């Protein structure tokens, strides 16, 4: 299975830190955030990794190279403009192939054992976590291993940013015959949920949406205390 790390965002909530550095390269315990993903992917047996790049994108290959440090092969999917999550994945499909692939947001920290991920039962498999303080109402519900679009807050979970996606999810986009440009992933997932095509699981381990300087500092302090 190939893997994709989403790393092209502008990081507006992380400014001023991201005015001179893409968010996935921000250091956590003296290591770029994205390197934790690369290390875990390599340890789990992944060999081919695609990283999309837009905002200050040239800094990613300059810092990471092409994967030799971790014994993996890194390819970069360049975006002339930020294509959002859906558009970024769609743009990278020629590099990802015809089989399901892992996708992980470059601005999250998660210790999920990546070797446990398997192909989705439908077109996507999502890893869900407890709702954080900044997102109390969550994103989706989980019923009998299927992800549902609607759930009461007390029965909802937050999408961790870690998933396995089949290229089939994008077939309807491809049918239009034109380049779709920037678009979000969530509407495609919600449409697939209506047809019970999105499986999911709950993960109780460590997860952090490193979306603000405050959360970055908290994670940094936690990892330093444990090292």
C-alpha positions, 0 to 999 in steps of 0.5 A, spaced: 500 500 500 502 506 498 501 512 502 500 520 502 501 525 506 497 532 505 502 537 506 500 543 502 496 547 506 497 555 508 497 554 515 493 560 516 492 559 524 499 557 525 502 564 523 506 567 524 510 561 524 508 558 517 510 565 514 517 562 513 516 555 514 510 550 511 506 547 517 509 540 517 516 542 517 515 545 524 519 542 529 516 538 535 521 536 540 527 538 535 524 534 529 519 536 524 512 534 525 512 530 518 518 526 520 514 522 525 509 520 520 515 518 515 518 514 521 512 510 523 510 509 515 517 506 514 517 502 521 510 499 518 513 497 512 510 502 507 515 503 501 512 509 497 510 515 500 507 521 496 507 528 499 503 534 496 506 541 496 504 548 495 505 553 500 513 554 501 513 547 497 520 547 495 522 547 502 519 540 503 524 536 498 530 540 501 529 538 508 526 531 507 530 529 500 527 523 497 526 518 503 533 515 503 534 517 510 528 512 512 529 507 507 523 509 503 521 512 496 518 519 496 515 523 490 512 530 491 505 532 488 506 539 486 500 544 486 500 551 483 495 553 488 492 550 494 487 544 492 484 543 498 484 536 501 480 533 495 483 536 490 490 535 493 489 527 493 485 527 486 491 531 483 496 526 486 492 519 483 497 518 478 502 517 483 498 513 487 496 508 483 489 504 482 489 500 489 487 503 496 492 508 499 493 511 506 492 518 507 494 522 513 494 529 514 501 533 515 499 537 521 496 531 526 500 527 531 498 520 532 501 514 534 496 509 531 500 502 529 499 504 521 501 496 520 494 495 522 490 499 517 487 495 511 483 496 505 476 499 506 470 495 505 467 500 501 471 506 498 474 509 504 476 507 511 476 512 517 480 512 523 476 516 528 478 519 535 474 523 541 472 530 540 477 535 542 476 541 546 476 545 540 471 541 536 466 538 541 461 536 536 465 532 532 464 530 525 461 523 524 458 517 528 460 510 528 455 505 527 457 497 526 463 499 523 460 504 518 461 511 519 455 515 518 454 523 517 449 525 522 450 523 529 448 527 536 454 530 539 454 525 545 455 519 540 460 523 535 467 522 533 472 527 530 476 524 524 483 524 526 486 525 519 488 518 518 484 514 513 485 509 507 482 511 501 480 507 494 481 511 488 473 509 486 471 515 491 473 520 486 470 516 480 464 521 480 469 527 479 473 524 474 467 523 470 466 530 469 472 530 464 475 536 466 480 538 471 476 540 478 481 544 481 480 545 489 475 542 492 474 539 499 474 531 501 468 531 506 462 532 501 465 526 497 465 522 504 458 524 506 455 522 499 459 515 500 456 514 507 449 515 504 451 508 501 454 505 507 461 505 503 465 508 508 467 504 514 471 506 520 474 505 527 475 508 533 482 509 536 483 511 543 491 512 543 494 519 542 492 524 537 493 531 536 491 536 531 497 541 531 493 547 528 495 552 532 502 555 536 499 553 542 497 546 541 504 545 537 507 548 544 503 543 548 505 537 544 512 539 544 512 540 551 509 533 552 514 529 548 520 533 551 518 531 558 517 524 555 524 523 552 
